[in-house]
Amino acid sequence: MQSWSYAVGMLMGSVAVVSASYVWVKYQRFGVGGAFLSFVGVVLLGLSVWSRARIEISEDGLRAEFERLQEQLEEVNRTTELVQHDLDSLHIRLTTGEQRFLEMAQVLRDRRLITGGDLEQLTTSGSAP
């Protein structure tokens, strides 16, 4: 249901804003109807994006808060931190795995199970001889 309301709000808001803009470009008339269509279009577009908008005009100036947008930004920040943590742990595991591989290859060479050339090929190409 939410996806339908989002799509309808975006569509109707866009149509309202585009129609008011078209009349302005074509006839250079805006008037009350154009202002109303623009307002309705912006409200429909805004309600499609934000779950709650709060706008205050006071002596200090204009203050606007958009709840859903802020929630989404916080979610992006949390996701970014989780991805960074996962990348850091993957980097540590890869580094540790590479060190273990090199140690095992050296042990095999010391036991004369592989030659020095094979060891060099393993450490430089990462593939078996």
N, C-alpha and C positions, 0 to 999 in steps of 0.2 A: 504494500500500500504506500509506503513511504517513497519508493522509487517512482510510482505513478504521480504522486503529488509533486515530487521534485521535477519530473519531466513536464507536467502540465504547467507548473508555476514558471519554469524557465521559458517554455514556449509562449505562454500568454504574456508574460512580462516583456519578452523580447519583441513580440508583435506590437505591443502597446508603445514601447519606446521607439521602435523602427517606424511605426505609422506616424507618430508625432514628429519624428525627425524628417521623414519624407515630405510631410506637408510643409515644414519649415524650409526645406531645401527647394521644393518645387514652387511654392507660392509666397515665401517669406512671411507667413502668418503663423502665429503661435497661439495667442489668445488663451482664454480660460480652458477651452477644450484640450489644447495641446499641453497646458500645464497639468491638467487633471490626468490625461493619458500618460504623461511622463511620470507623474507621481505614482499612479497605479502600477505602471511597469516596473518602476524601481522597487516598490513594495513587494510585488510578486517575485521579482528576481531575488530580492533580499530575503524574503521568507523561505525561498527555495534553498538558500545557502545557510542562513542563520536560524537557529531555533528560537533565539531571543535577542532582540536588539534594544538597546537603551540609549537614547539620545537626550542630552540635557543642554539647555542653553541658559547660561547664568552670567553674572557679572564677570566671572573669571574667564569666560569664553565658552567654546563648544566642547562637549565631552561626549564621546560615543564608545559604547562597549558592545561587542558582538560575541555572544556566548559560544555558539557552535564553532566559530572560527578559532577562538582561543583554545577550546577543547581539542580541536584537530591539531593545532600547533603543538600543544603539550603532548599529544599522542605521537606526533612525528619525532619530537625530541626524545621521548622514551624509547621509541623503536630504534632511533639512531644510536642511542647509548647501548641498547641490547646488541645491535649488529656490530658495533665497535668492540664490545666485550667478546663476542663470538669470534671476530677476526683476530683479536689479540690471542685468544686461547688456541685458535687454529695455527697461528704463526709459531707459538711456543711448541705445539705438538709437532709441527713440521720440522722445526729446528732440532728438536730432540730426536725425532726419527732419523734425520739426516746424520746426526752425530753417532747414533747407535749403528747405523748402516756402515759408516766409515770405520768405526771400531771393529765391527764384525769382519769387514773386508780385510782390515789389517791383521786380525787374528788368523784368518784363512791364509794370508800370505806368510805370516810367521810360521804357520804349521806346514807351509809349502804345499798347500792344496790348490793355490792359484799362483800364477807367476806375477812378477812385478808389472809386466805389460798389461796383463788382465786386470790387475788392481788399478792401474792408471786408466784403463778404458772404463772400468766400473765407476770410478770417481769423477771422470770428466763427462761421460755421456749419460750415465744413469741407467745403462742397459747392460744386460749380461753378454759375455763374449760369445 
